[in-house]
Structures are given as C-alpha cells and as structure tokens.
Amino acid sequence: MAASLSISRLLLSSPTAATTATTTKSLLSSISLSSRLSFHSLPLKHQSKSLKFKRFSTKTTTISAVISVGDKLPDATLSYFDADGELQTTTISSLTSGKKAILFAVPGAFTPTCSQKHLPGFVEKSAELKAKGVDMIACISVNDAFVMKAWKENLGIKDEVLLLSDGNGEFTKKIGCELDLSDKPVGLGVRSRRYSLLAEDGVIKVLNLEEGGAFTSSGAEDILKVL
C-alpha cells in the first residue's frame, strides 16, 4: 500500500497530472490484482493449510458409579424366562440374600464382545467359580426378557448363568452404571456399562467397573483371582 501511495503522489505532482490519472488508476489496479493473485494462485494444498480450523468436542466421559465396595446392593425387580418358557420376575435382594453371588453386566445381548467373550467366559468358568463357594452367577443387560431368552438359546446356555432382563434400566440406574450409546448408528440407546461384582449377603466385596463397554477387568478370570 505504501508503494501505491508513493507512485500516486509522484504522478499527481507532475505538470501532466491530469493526463496521467488514468495511468495511476491502472497501476493501482495492477498492484491490487497482484496482491489478490499472490494468495489465490497458490496450489490448493497450501490454501487448505492456511485456512485449516480445529474442531473441539464438548462431550465428556463420566466413568464414576454410585456403588462401591462395602455398599449394600439396591433392590430392583428383574425378569427372565424359566426352563419351561414361563416369564418370571425376581429381585436383587432374593438373588443375593444369604448367598455369595456374582453379578455381571453387558451393554447388549448379541453384541460381539458380550457374545464372544464376556458371557461365554462365565459359562466356561461357572464350575470353578461354584467350587470356590459361589452360589449364583447372573448376567444383567438392559434388554427385554424375550431378547435375553433368544440370546441364551443362541449360545446354548443351560443353568450355568442366569440371564436377567433389566429392561427399563431400573437396577442399572440405581447403581449409576448407565451407558449412553445414543450417538451410535446401531440404535442402542441407554444401556449398562460393563462390570462384574461379587456380593456376599447383598454386600459388595469385589467390584470391577469398566470404562464404558471396554472389556479389560470384568471377566470370570478376574473374579476367580480373588476367590
């Protein structure tokens, strides 16, 4: 811009200033055009680097829970289909009162990790766990009882593990283990975080909480190690 003003003053101070007005305008237009071309003529890859914007996520991950070791499990009603195909209901208190019980939760029936590793692991180790004094092993999921029945049949599970439906998420909410998967394209909605716990007479003795749906510390082997 300084160069443009110097050229303009020089030309206008001469006797032929009137006749050189057009020349001045032409020079200024050329300088302006050159300035514009200096950026727009850059290759596209250089332009994109200059105009790159960062995106920031406002989402945070909460991995805390209401329950902890030493707490009494809150009561809730769960459902399941018995061996005769009849729909039954039970409560956390009736399942754990006076017993050594293992409860573990999965984000969803028929989902890969739950079907291939988590649930099968407890089925496979059920005899060893019961030999260590465990009275009952139950898998809890925020699925309806019909889905849990179909999942049990699909995996060929007998009475090694009781599959319980927390269809409305009542128990899951009470222990603070909701997992919001609403942003996933498969439409899972609000489910349960993955966890496993050992309770004696309803009091939590061991609690293995996972971060979301991760599977690193809530398997049957992890419970066996502490029995």
VENRAWO-V144974 format. One record per residue. N is the residue number from 1. SS is DSSP state (A for helix, B for strand, O for the rest). Layout:
((N | SS) (N | SS))
//
This chain:
((1 | O) (2 | A) (3 | A) (4 | A) (5 | A) (6 | A) (7 | A) (8 | A) (9 | A) (10 | A) (11 | A) (12 | A) (13 | O) (14 | O) (15 | O) (16 | O) (17 | O) (18 | O) (19 | O) (20 | O) (21 | A) (22 | A) (23 | A) (24 | A) (25 | A) (26 | A) (27 | A) (28 | A) (29 | A) (30 | A) (31 | A) (32 | A) (33 | A) (34 | A) (35 | A) (36 | A) (37 | A) (38 | A) (39 | A) (40 | A) (41 | O) (42 | O) (43 | O) (44 | A) (45 | A) (46 | A) (47 | A) (48 | A) (49 | A) (50 | A) (51 | O) (52 | O) (53 | O) (54 | O) (55 | O) (56 | O) (57 | O) (58 | O) (59 | O) (60 | O) (61 | O) (62 | O) (63 | O) (64 | O) (65 | O) (66 | O) (67 | O) (68 | O) (69 | O) (70 | O) (71 | O) (72 | B) (73 | O) (74 | O) (75 | O) (76 | O) (77 | B) (78 | B) (79 | B) (80 | B) (81 | B) (82 | O) (83 | O) (84 | O) (85 | O) (86 | O) (87 | B) (88 | B) (89 | B) (90 | B) (91 | B) (92 | A) (93 | A) (94 | A) (95 | A) (96 | A) (97 | O) (98 | O) (99 | O) (100 | B) (101 | B) (102 | B) (103 | B) (104 | B) (105 | B) (106 | B) (107 | O) (108 | O) (109 | O) (110 | O) (111 | O) (112 | A) (113 | A) (114 | A) (115 | A) (116 | A) (117 | A) (118 | A) (119 | A) (120 | A) (121 | A) (122 | A) (123 | A) (124 | A) (125 | O) (126 | A) (127 | A) (128 | A) (129 | A) (130 | A) (131 | A) (132 | O) (133 | O) (134 | O) (135 | O) (136 | B) (137 | B) (138 | B) (139 | B) (140 | B) (141 | B) (142 | O) (143 | O) (144 | O) (145 | A) (146 | A) (147 | A) (148 | A) (149 | A) (150 | A) (151 | A) (152 | A) (153 | A) (154 | A) (155 | A) (156 | O) (157 | O) (158 | O) (159 | O) (160 | O) (161 | O) (162 | B) (163 | B) (164 | B) (165 | B) (166 | O) (167 | O) (168 | O) (169 | O) (170 | A) (171 | A) (172 | A) (173 | A) (174 | A) (175 | O) (176 | O) (177 | O) (178 | B) (179 | B) (180 | B) (181 | B) (182 | O) (183 | O) (184 | O) (185 | O) (186 | O) (187 | O) (188 | O) (189 | B) (190 | B) (191 | B) (192 | B) (193 | O) (194 | O) (195 | B) (196 | B) (197 | B) (198 | B) (199 | B) (200 | B) (201 | O) (202 | O) (203 | B) (204 | B) (205 | B) (206 | B) (207 | B) (208 | B) (209 | B) (210 | O) (211 | O) (212 | O) (213 | O) (214 | O) (215 | O) (216 | O) (217 | O) (218 | O) (219 | O) (220 | A) (221 | A) (222 | A) (223 | A) (224 | A) (225 | O) (226 | O) (227 | O))
//
